[in-house]
């Protein structure tokens, strides 16, 4: 059981850079616990403010609830209380509530509530789903605003009144007007997390709207670059941020955008490129092809040696 209150968890994750460890699979697509735990420990050594186990980059959507429970437990044991471990919940409301309770039993410090499965709904339906999950656990909950689960500021404010353990808001939409309305209405009631694919591209403008942190997928394979970039963002060093975007982030995005689903696949490819393989992605995702892999290796090789992490 976590020793962190929801408020303490939210404050801690808002203080630094976050990441999602990839979930390791064998060649026949089974969860591979030993290298996963080693990878989590290695990431921990690079100073993240928190880790999201089995999250989007960790292929939450490709794991069974039983596998998610094991991955979360392994992450909690490996981290050993040094930083918050945030577990995932999502899909149908009963499944999300079960996952929340499983995460609490495993000792997770918080919960990331991903969008409900498939359907679009009205604000009242989204609110009922989120409130049910919040009521099912004592953990602090971060709601992930994206895809078919987009809250407006009024719905979010009502949820904050009804759910004291709703302490975080992760934005995966990129609607600056909506984000401004939310922060104007709720201010410091929530910790705000940038959650767009390759969040580095939005980090500087989002900082001005109270979004002090984001989840960096590239932390999985170039954590020194990720930390250096984040430090430039927090210092509002625009010249250094745009240099990092030009030199690495934007070319990386160009490779990612070659095929659907590569936002996850390219992270595992990056791990392989630096000698830390995490196995294949599960269907319906596909791995990068050989030419794309060489493009990614060449891009990483252009980073200064001080920022390119070797195995």
Residue pairs with C-beta under 8 A, 6 or more apart in sequence:
1 104
1 107
2 9
2 84
2 104
2 107
2 108
2 109
2 110
2 139
3 81
4 12
4 84
4 109
4 110
4 140
5 140
6 110
6 138
6 139
6 140
6 141
6 164
6 165
6 167
7 140
7 167
9 50
9 84
9 86
9 109
9 110
9 139
9 140
9 167
10 110
10 140
10 142
10 167
10 168
10 190
10 191
11 191
12 49
12 50
12 83
12 84
13 49
13 50
13 84
13 86
13 110
13 142
13 168
13 191
13 193
13 213
14 49
14 191
14 192
14 193
14 212
14 213
15 49
15 212
15 213
16 47
16 48
16 49
16 50
16 213
16 230
17 47
17 48
17 49
17 213
17 214
17 216
17 219
17 226
17 227
17 230
18 48
18 49
18 50
18 51
18 52
18 193
18 213
18 214
18 215
18 216
19 43
19 48
19 51
19 52
19 215
19 216
19 217
19 219
19 220
19 223
19 226
20 51
20 52
20 55
20 56
20 57
20 58
20 215
20 217
20 220
21 36
21 39
21 40
21 43
21 51
21 52
21 53
21 57
21 58
21 75
21 220
22 39
22 57
22 58
22 59
22 220
22 264
22 267
22 268
22 271
22 278
23 31
23 36
23 54
23 58
23 59
23 63
23 71
23 278
24 31
24 32
24 33
24 35
24 36
24 39
24 278
24 279
25 31
25 32
25 278
25 279
25 280
25 281
25 282
26 32
26 279
27 279
27 280
29 279
29 280
29 282
31 63
31 67
31 70
31 71
32 279
33 70
33 74
35 277
35 278
35 279
36 71
36 74
36 75
36 278
37 74
37 75
37 77
37 78
39 220
39 271
39 276
39 278
40 51
40 53
40 74
40 75
40 78
40 79
41 78
42 276
43 51
43 219
43 220
43 223
44 51
44 78
44 79
44 82
44 83
46 219
46 223
46 224
46 227
47 227
48 83
48 219
49 83
49 84
49 213
50 83
50 84
50 85
50 86
50 109
50 110
51 75
51 79
51 83
51 84
51 85
51 86
52 58
52 86
52 88
52 112
52 215
53 71
53 72
53 74
53 75
53 76
53 85
53 86
53 87
53 88
53 108
54 60
54 63
54 67
54 68
54 71
54 72
54 75
54 87
54 88
55 86
55 88
55 112
55 114
55 215
56 114
56 264
57 215
57 217
57 220
57 263
57 264
57 267
58 71
58 88
59 264
59 281
59 282
59 285
60 68
60 88
60 90
60 114
62 281
62 282
62 283
62 285
63 71
65 95
65 98
65 99
65 102
68 87
68 88
68 99
68 102
69 99
69 102
69 103
69 106
72 85
72 87
72 88
72 102
72 103
72 106
72 108
73 106
73 107
75 85
76 85
76 106
76 107
76 108
77 107
79 85
84 109
84 110
85 107
85 108
85 109
85 110
86 108
86 109
86 110
86 111
86 112
86 142
87 99
87 100
87 102
87 103
87 106
87 108
87 110
87 111
87 112
87 139
88 99
88 103
88 111
88 112
88 114
89 95
89 96
89 97
89 99
89 100
89 103
89 111
89 112
89 113
89 114
89 133
90 96
90 99
90 113
90 114
90 115
90 116
90 117
91 99
91 116
91 117
92 116
92 117
93 116
93 128
93 129
93 132
93 133
96 113
96 116
96 129
96 132
96 133
97 132
97 133
97 136
97 137
100 111
100 133
100 136
100 137
100 139
100 141
101 136
101 137
103 111
103 137
103 139
104 137
104 138
104 139
108 139
109 139
109 140
110 139
110 140
110 141
110 142
110 167
110 168
111 133
111 137
111 139
111 140
111 141
111 142
112 142
112 144
112 170
113 130
113 133
113 141
113 142
113 143
113 144
114 144
114 149
115 144
115 146
115 147
115 148
115 149
116 126
116 129
116 148
116 149
118 148
119 148
120 148
121 129
121 148
123 151
123 152
123 154
123 155
126 149
126 151
126 155
127 151
127 155
127 158
127 159
129 149
130 141
130 143
130 151
130 159
130 163
130 166
131 159
131 162
131 163
133 141
134 141
134 159
134 163
134 165
134 166
135 163
137 165
138 165
139 165
140 165
140 166
140 167
140 168
141 163
141 165
141 166
141 167
141 168
142 167
142 168
142 169
142 170
142 191
142 193
143 151
143 156
143 159
143 166
143 168
143 169
143 170
144 170
144 172
144 195
145 151
145 169
145 170
145 171
145 172
145 173
145 195
146 171
146 172
146 173
146 195
147 172
150 173
150 178
151 159
152 178
152 181
153 178
153 181
153 182
153 184
153 185
153 186
154 185
156 169
156 182
156 185
156 186
156 190
157 185
157 186
159 166
160 166
160 186
160 189
160 190
166 190
167 190
167 191
168 190
168 191
168 192
168 193
169 182
169 186
169 190
169 191
169 192
169 193
170 192
170 193
170 194
170 195
170 215
171 179
171 192
171 193
171 194
171 195
171 196
171 206
171 211
172 195
172 196
173 179
173 196
174 196
174 202
176 205
176 209
179 192
179 206
179 209
179 211
180 209
183 192
183 209
183 210
187 210
188 210
191 212
191 213
192 206
192 209
192 210
192 211
192 212
192 213
193 211
193 213
193 214
193 215
194 202
194 203
194 206
194 211
194 213
194 214
194 215
195 214
195 215
196 202
197 217
197 256
197 263
198 217
198 218
198 249
198 252
198 253
198 256
198 263
199 214
199 215
199 216
199 217
200 214
200 216
200 218
200 226
200 229
200 233
200 244
200 245
200 249
201 245
201 249
201 250
201 253
202 214
203 211
203 214
203 229
203 230
203 233
203 241
204 233
204 236
204 238
204 241
206 214
207 233
207 234
207 236
212 234
214 230
216 226
216 229
216 230
217 263
217 267
218 225
218 226
218 249
218 252
218 267
218 270
219 226
219 227
220 267
220 270
220 271
220 278
221 267
221 270
221 271
221 273
221 274
221 276
221 300
221 309
222 248
222 270
222 274
222 300
222 303
222 307
222 308
222 309
223 309
224 306
224 307
224 308
224 309
225 244
225 248
225 303
225 307
225 308
225 309
228 244
228 307
229 241
229 244
229 249
232 240
232 241
232 244
233 241
247 302
247 303
248 299
248 302
248 303
251 299
252 266
252 296
252 299
255 262
255 266
255 288
255 292
255 295
255 296
255 299
256 262
256 263
256 266
258 292
259 265
259 286
261 281
261 284
261 285
261 286
262 288
264 281
264 285
265 281
265 285
265 286
265 287
265 288
266 288
266 296
268 278
268 279
268 280
268 281
268 287
269 287
269 288
269 292
269 293
269 296
270 296
270 300
271 277
271 278
272 278
272 293
273 293
273 296
273 297
273 300
274 300
274 308
274 309
274 310
274 311
275 310
275 311
276 311
280 287
281 287
288 296
300 308
301 308
